[in-house]
Amino acid sequence: MKLSFLGAAKQVTGSMFMLTLHSGYKILVDCGMDYELKKNPVAQANIFPFEPVTIDLVILTHAHIDHSGNLPALVQQGFKGNIMCTPATAELSAYLLYDSANIQLNQYRKSLGRTKKNRREQIAKPLFTEKNVKQTVDQFFTIPFHKKFQVNPQLSIQFIEAGHLLGAASIEVTVTEAGKETRIGFSGDLGRANSKLVRNGEIFDQVDYLVTESTYGGRKHFSGSDAEEELMPFIQKTCIDFRGRLVIPAFSVGRTQAVVFTINQLKKKGLIPDWLKVFVDSPLAIKSTPVYERHAHLLNQEAQQFMQDHGNLFHFTNIHYLEGMDEHEELMHYFDPCIIISAAGMVEGGRIQEHVSNNIENPYSTILIAGFCAEGTLGHRLLQGQPSIQIKNREKRVFAQIARTDVFSSHPDHDEVFNYIESTAYASKKAGKKLQKVFLVHGEEPQLQAMQESVQSKAICEAIIPSYLEEFEL
Ligand SMILES: [Zn+2]
């Protein structure tokens, strides 16, 4: 069979890999949106370097848009098969994809409004519409964790827990061709050990080939893993001692729930007074938060115990979930001490940008960056420590505290990814298989190179950094 790298090759976003069996059967693993298209003119010209109608099956690791975001375009361009994923991934993906269709439509309308009539044909149209998302959701076919599913006599798949996000899976693909069985493991995005809410990830018990993420393959996380201990000093100093506002940019799905749950834990310990208001200003978070409670059996021991003791995870005195724009506007004029959690995490667009703009000149406010910020984003610029910054074409002086934590990071660092690869090789050996090759993806080149060096210096197996469109015979 042939393994092709159609995305997340030497970059973080746009995850998409293809397995082509000898019979011609084609499997796509993930179909993510590429946020770094500008870097890659070949991909920019054609988001699918194949005919979508020729794909037989899609397997989806998890709901994040950089893994799922091009599915509606694939469907719109003729893909008619099943999209296999876990039930929680199907639910979260539906909300995220509808949201993505909406964002694209709004951006398109805004660009139309700004552009003169004779130039309108140059504006990129949305990649897909709500109708395409509905079709996509209809093609989801869900399989729970740890249930081997025989797709056809040559092919079976199994999901194991990746520990990255609710429902996130690593996928074991078993292919039998000419009497020979080959197993390939796709890590999807992995999580850190002892993450909030989700259980720790699992390793494959035996694979011949491993395709693994290595987002932070060259980095060591600087924060510990105790989120309560990490978050409380920011709340104490900003909101309680100085009566200011703590603004936390967070992705609506995953990070927001982890932050809200941590605040709830601190509240139940009596460390946060009831007068302090907490605002979650994100319609998508409102939709996706109940999915966590609906799939409570997938949560870790700590979260399940908390739910038993307190009845829920994300509700407490003075938490306010804001949906409409009128509520958002009201919050923009609320000047008492509070915590504001809003999307998106890299502070690019969305409601968070307005909250940052609203608070950046206030020395009593803190902006706490809680995740990865790609170069060029406002989040990244904030972390540069400049005395003033441009937000929406307005120069703003920076008087607020700009802080960061990676305690909520949902990706493992160098040591954790290395352990994952080493443990997979060890488990495979114990089961009588040899891990032959590991393919390092979903990371900037220096991060991948650091991991390649570590794997090869310990002679675990051959470590390959595939290029975009590169193919390997397995
Ligand atoms: Zn992810």
Boltz pocket constraint, residues with backbone or C-beta under 6 A from the ligand:
constraints:
  - pocket:
      binder: B
      contacts: [[A, 62], [A, 64], [A, 164], [A, 165], [A, 189]]
      max_distance: 6.0
